[in-house]
C-alpha cells in the first residue's frame, strides 16, 4: 500500500485531537478552503487556486459534505498521468480511513474530499505541490509527478468540539432524525454508559429522564444532549472540567469512584424528549408537549377552537373536565372565555397536539378563590391543565375577501375595539384596531368610494389605537400612529393633540409645542388642546428650573475649587495675586453662562412666550 500520509502516521483507532493541537493541525478552515464546485457527471473543474482539478463520475446523496476533523472512509485507485496504477484500496478490499484536514494524507486529498457528498465518485488530478513534490515517493511516485485518484466517499463520522474549548468532543455513531435539538426546559429520555480511559465502568443507565437545564450525572450530558437529534447516538470524550473536576467523585450506590482530574468516555443515546416551552416568557405559563400535533398552523386571535381538557389542583383534585364525555369544549380566542394562561397556551398548539400546561396564579384565578364546575379553586393556586387540541377554525383572512367584505370586517373590528376601550381593556382594544387596519391596508383594488371609506376607517382606527397606546404608556407607538393619521389628514386636530401628548412624555417638548400651536391654529377654541398647552408650559418651566439648578451646582463647585487653589497659592512664596485669580474665575463663569444661554435658546426658542391667547 502506498503511504498517503505526510507527517502523521495513520491509525485505525478513534482518536480526538487535543485542545492545544487543534489550531496547529488546522481544525479551523483556512481562508482559501476550496468551495465544492457545481458539477455535472463527466464535467471537470478546478478547485481552489492551486491547480487541483475534480471530475465528477457519479453524483452523491444529499447536500452535506465532511468537515475538518471528521473521520472519512473512502475507496480509491491512484494512477500516474500515463495510466500506471500505483495503489488501490479496492484491490485490497479494505476501505481507507483517515481524519480530514489533519495533515494525515497529501494536501490534495484534504482539499478535494471536503467537496464530496456521501456515495459520490470523483477523479482528482493533483499537481505535485499538493502531492509528493520534488522528491516524489520512490519507487512508485517519480519526482514532480502529477497524480490522479479515483475516489469514492463511502461515509464519514463527525467529530465536534462542543464547547469550543477542547472540553467535550463528540463523535456521532448513529445519526438522529429530523433537525430539532432539545432546549433547557425540555425533558429528555437517554441511555448512557460512562467509563474511565482504561475502560472501567463508572455509571450506566438504560433509561434516565431529566430536564436539560437541570443536568444529570455530570455537566457534559446536558451540554451534549442540546446538540443531539432524536435517536442520535454519540461517543463523548469528556475532560475533567465537564466531568467531576479536580475532586473526582466517591463511589455512589454501587457505582465506582471517579479519580481526581479524570477524563471520561461516555456513550450517549438520545431516545426521545418532551418539548417544554415558556409560553408567557416569565416561566409562569409552562407547556409540556405529551403528543406532537399535525402540520404548522396554530390558532390566532378570533379563532374558534375545540378542545378536550381536564383542570387539576396541585393535590390532584379535578376542578373542571370538558369535552371528554360530550362534544369538545368550544371557545373563541381573545374573548376572555377561559383564563388567560390557558388561552395563551392553546394559541401555541397544533391540531391533534396533547399538552400538559402549568399555570401560576397570575395567569389563572389570581388572589381570589373561584367556584368551578367540579370544585373550588383556592386563592393563589397554581393549576394544571391537560389539553388536547381537537380542531380550530381561523377567522377569514383578508386575501380570501372581496373589497366590500374587507371594509365590513374592518368596521366590525373597530366596533369591537370601541367596546373594549370603554371597558378599559386597552391592550385587547389595540389588537382589534390593528386587525381592522390590516384588512384595508392595501386598497389599490378598491373603487374610489371604497378608498374613501377605507381612509376614514384607517384614520379612526389609528387614532383610537393611539389613545390605547397612551393609556398603556407606549408613547413611541402612539406618536407613530398619529403620524400615520397626519399623513392622510394633515389638519386632524385629534392626531396633533395626541401626538403632542406623546411628545411631552418622550420629553420632545419643542415638537409638542409645534403640534399644539398647529392644532390651535386649526381649532382656536379647543378646550383639551388649550389645557395640554398649559401642561406643556409647566413642563418647560420645570425643565428650565432643573437646568438652572444643574448648572448652578457646577458653578458653585468650580468656585469652591478656585477658592481652594487661591488659598494654597497665597501660602506659596511666589503666589499669584488673589485679585487676578478672582478675575479669572469670574471670566470663566461668564463664558460658561453665555454658552449655556445660547444652548438653551437653541433648544427652546422663546420657551416661555405664549403666542396663542388662551
C-alpha positions, -999 to 999 in steps of 0.1 A, spaced: 0 0 0 13 35 -9 19 58 21 -6 86 16 4 102 48 27 132 51 38 138 87 12 119 108 10 81 106 -24 65 100 -41 47 129 -74 28 128 -84 36 164 -106 66 170 -86 95 185 -96 130 194 -73 160 188 -64 178 220 -74 214 226 -38 225 221 -31 208 188 -64 216 171 -52 250 159 -18 235 149 -35 207 130 -58 230 111 -92 223 126 -102 258 116 -110 261 79 -84 284 61 -95 314 41 -86 296 8 -105 265 17 -119 250 -15 -156 255 -22 -174 225 -37 -180 233 -74 -213 226 -91 -205 197 -115 -225 175 -139 -214 139 -144 -184 139 -168 -176 176 -162 -142 187 -148 -134 219 -129 -105 234 -109 -109 235 -71 -93 264 -53 -63 283 -67 -35 257 -65 -42 236 -96 -63 208 -81 -90 195 -105 -121 174 -99 -141 154 -125 -175 140 -113 -180 104 -121 -211 97 -100 -233 121 -81 -236 118 -43 -265 118 -19 -280 149 -1 -262 181 4 -238 175 33 -200 173 29 -174 163 55 -156 190 75 -121 192 90 -117 168 119 -143 143 105 -133 107 101 -139 97 65 -140 63 48 -131 60 11 -122 36 -17 -96 49 -41 -73 40 -70 -42 60 -77 -25 63 -111 1 84 -128 -9 105 -158 2 77 -182 -23 53 -165 2 34 -144 -16 22 -112 5 26 -81 -21 19 -53 -57 8 -48 -78 2 -17 -103 -16 -40 -77 -42 -49 -71 -48 -12 -108 -50 -5 -105 -27 25 -117 9 27 -92 36 38 -100 57 69 -84 90 80 -92 123 97 -99 150 72 -79 183 74 -54 169 99 -24 165 76 -27 127 77 -28 125 39 -15 145 10 -29 180 8 -47 174 -25 -68 148 -7 -76 171 23 -88 198 -1 -106 176 -26 -125 152 -3 -140 182 16 -160 189 -16 -176 154 -19 -210 141 -8 -218 107 6 -216 80 -21 -200 104 -46 -174 92 -70 -149 116 -85 -114 117 -102 -90 142 -87 -60 154 -107 -34 166 -81 -4 187 -90 30 178 -74 27 208 -50 -3 192 -34 11 156 -36 47 145 -31 65 175 -46 101 174 -59 112 143 -41 82 121 -51 78 88 -32 102 62 -45 100 38 -60 64 42 -72 60 80 -74 86 99 -95 97 134 -86 74 163 -96 46 139 -105 10 149 -112 -13 122 -98 -48 110 -105 -70 95 -78 -104 78 -85 -121 83 -51 -155 71 -37 -166 87 -4 -183 58 14 -192 76 47 -179 98 74 -184 104 111 -183 139 125 -161 149 154 -172 181 171 -157 202 198 -190 210 215 -178 238 239 -151 251 216 -125 247 244 -115 211 239 -135 201 270 -161 178 252 -155 161 219 -185 143 202 -183 116 176 -216 106 160 -221 68 160 -257 68 148 -274 97 130 -306 111 145 -339 121 130 -351 154 117 -333 186 128 -346 197 162 -324 197 193 -336 198 230 -337 231 248 -331 239 285 -367 234 296 -372 201 277 -374 168 294 -351 142 277 -350 104 280 -315 90 274 -294 58 277 -257 62 286 -226 43 297 -197 61 313 -162 47 316 -127 58 326 -100 59 299 -89 24 310 -124 10 303 -135 9 340 -173 13 341 -184 43 362 -221 46 356 -247 31 333 -284 36 326 -309 21 302 -333 49 308 -327 82 325 -351 111 323 -342 147 333 -348 183 325 -319 195 303 -313 228 322 -311 208 355 -285 184 341 -278 148 351 -248 127 362 -221 152 350 -223 186 332 -212 170 299 -245 152 295 -267 183 294 -243 201 271 -240 172 247 -277 164 246 -285 200 234 -265 193 202 -283 159 195 -313 149 175 -339 123 184 -324 88 180 -288 100 178 -261 80 195 -227 95 202 -193 89 218 -181 117 241 -146 123 253 -151 144 284 -123 164 301 -123 168 339 -139 203 338 -171 189 323 -169 156 343 -160 156 381 -131 181 381 -102 182 405 -120 164 433 -134 135 414 -163 116 429 -165 89 456 -182 56 449 -220 61 450 -248 35 451 -227 6 437 -210 28 411 -172 31 410 -154 61 422 -141 87 398 -105 97 404 -95 134 405 -89 150 371 -103 120 353 -112 121 316 -144 101 308 -156 82 277 -194 83 276 -216 66 251 -249 85 250 -281 79 231 -310 104 230 -340 82 229 -367 109 229 -378 141 246 -408 161 256 -407 197 243 -414 222 271 -419 259 264 -422 291 284 -455 304 269 -456 336 290 -419 344 288 -417 347 326 -419 310 334 -455 314 348 -472 295 320 -453 264 310 -464 239 283 -451 204 280 -460 185 248 -471 150 255 -480 143 219 -469 163 188 -496 178 167 -500 180 129 -487 205 104 -476 240 113 -507 261 118 -518 273 152 -549 293 162 -547 331 164 -569 358 179 -605 353 167 -601 316 160 -628 292 173 -611 262 190 -624 228 201 -605 211 229 -608 183 254 -594 194 288 -591 184 325 -581 210 351 -565 199 383 -551 215 415 -517 206 429 -531 178 451 -547 162 421 -583 175 427 -601 178 394 -620 212 393 -631 211 356 -635 184 329 -648 193 295 -651 176 261 -645 140 272 -680 128 278 -697 151 254 -689 173 224 -655 190 226 -654 222 246 -655 252 222 -644 288 228 -631 318 209 -596 331 213 -593 366 228 -628 367 241 -619 360 278 -640 328 278 -612 309 296 -584 320 319 -555 340 304 -528 313 308 -549 286 292 -558 308 263 -521 318 258 -511 281 258 -538 270 234 -527 296 209 -494 277 206 -509 243 199 -513 224 167 -543 203 156 -540 169 174 -515 181 200 -517 169 235 -501 190 262 -498 195 300 -500 232 309 -488 245 343 -503 280 351 -492 302 380 -520 323 399 -512 355 380 -524 339 348 -551 317 364 -576 327 391 -555 352 410 -557 360 446 -594 351 450 -610 317 453 -631 306 423 -660 282 422 -655 259 391 -676 231 376 -664 203 400 -645 220 428 -634 253 443 -600 267 432 -585 283 463 -569 317 462 -533 319 448 -535 284 433 -512 271 406 -534 250 383 -526 222 358 -545 215 326 -542 185 303 -554 197 269 -560 180 236 -565 203 206 -593 186 186 -595 213 159 -597 250 153 -611 274 126 -594 307 120 -612 338 110 -614 345 73 -582 362 61 -582 394 41 -568 376 10 -600 354 10 -623 385 10 -636 408 -17 -631 446 -12 -666 452 4 -660 423 28 -627 438 39 -644 471 47 -672 454 66 -647 433 85 -626 464 94 -657 482 106 -667 452 128 -632 450 144 -633 488 150 -666 485 169 -652 455 189 -623 477 198 -645 506 209 -664 483 233 -632 470 248 -618 506 251 -649 517 270 -643 487 293 -607 499 299 -593 468 282 -568 488 263 -544 460 252 -572 439 237 -588 470 221 -555 479 205 -553 445 189 -588 449 174 -578 483 159 -546 468 144 -565 440 128 -591 464 114 -564 484 97 -547 452 83 -580 443 65 -579 476 45 -541 483 45 -537 476 8 -565 494 -12 -552 495 -47 -581 473 -59 -607 494 -42 -631 517 -60 -629 555 -53 -659 552 -29 -643 522 -12 -610 540 -9 -627 569 8 -644 545 33 -611 528 39 -593 561 45 -619 571 72 -616 538 89 -578 540 89 -579 574 104 -604 565 132 -587 531 140 -552 546 142 -565 575 163 -583 551 187 -552 528 188 -531 559 196 -554 566 226 -549 529 237 -511 533 234 -512 565 255 -531 546 282 -506 517 280 -477 543 282 -463 532 249 -457 567 238 -434 559 209 -460 538 192 -487 564 199 -465 590 182 -461 567 151 -499 560 149 -507 598 150 -481 604 123 -498 579 101 -531 597 106 -515 631 97 -501 616 65 -537 610 55 -551 642 70 -526 669 79 -552 690 97 -565 664 121 -567 681 154 -571 649 174 -539 634 158 -519 666 166 -533 667 201 -524 630 209 -491 632 192 -483 663 214 -492 642 244 -468 615 233 -441 641 227 -445 656 261 -440 621 277 -410 615 255 -395 649 265 -396 662 229 -410 695 242 -403 716 211 -420 691 189 -450 690 212 -452 728 211 -452 728 173 -482 703 172 -502 722 198 -498 755 181 -508 740 148 -539 724 165 -549 758 180 -545 775 146 -570 750 132 -593 750 162 -586 780 185 -614 772 209 -605 735 215 -605 732 253 -585 700 255 -557 714 234 -556 746 255 -553 725 287 -525 705 272 -506 737 262 -507 747 299 -493 713 308 -465 718 282 -456 753 295 -453 739 331 -431 711 318 -409 737 300 -406 758 332 -398 726 352 -370 716 329 -356 751 327 -355 752 365 -338 718 366 -312 730 341 -306 762 361 -301 741 393 -278 717 375 -255 744 360 -257 764 393 -243 734 411 -215 732 385 -206 769 391 -207 765 429 -183 736 427 -160 755 403 -160 785 426 -150 764 456 -123 747 437 -108 780 425 -110 794 461 -92 764 474 -64 769 448 -62 806 457 -56 798 494 -28 774 485 -12 799 462 -13 827 488 7 804 511 34 799 485 64 823 482 57 832 446 18 832 448 -2 849 421 -22 879 433 -56 868 446 -73 896 426 -60 880 394 -74 846 405 -108 860 413 -109 878 379 -101 846 361 -129 828 379 -154 855 370 -143 854 334 -146 816 332 -181 817 348 -193 845 324 -181 825 295 -199 793 306 -231 813 314 -231 828 279 -225 793 263 -253 777 283 -277 805 275 -270 800 238 -277 763 241 -310 768 259 -323 793 234 -312 770 205 -331 741 221 -363 760 232 -367 792 211 -388 816 232 -399 787 255 -419 808 279 -435 832 254 -472 822 248 -481 832 212 -517 819 215 -541 837 238 -559 811 259 
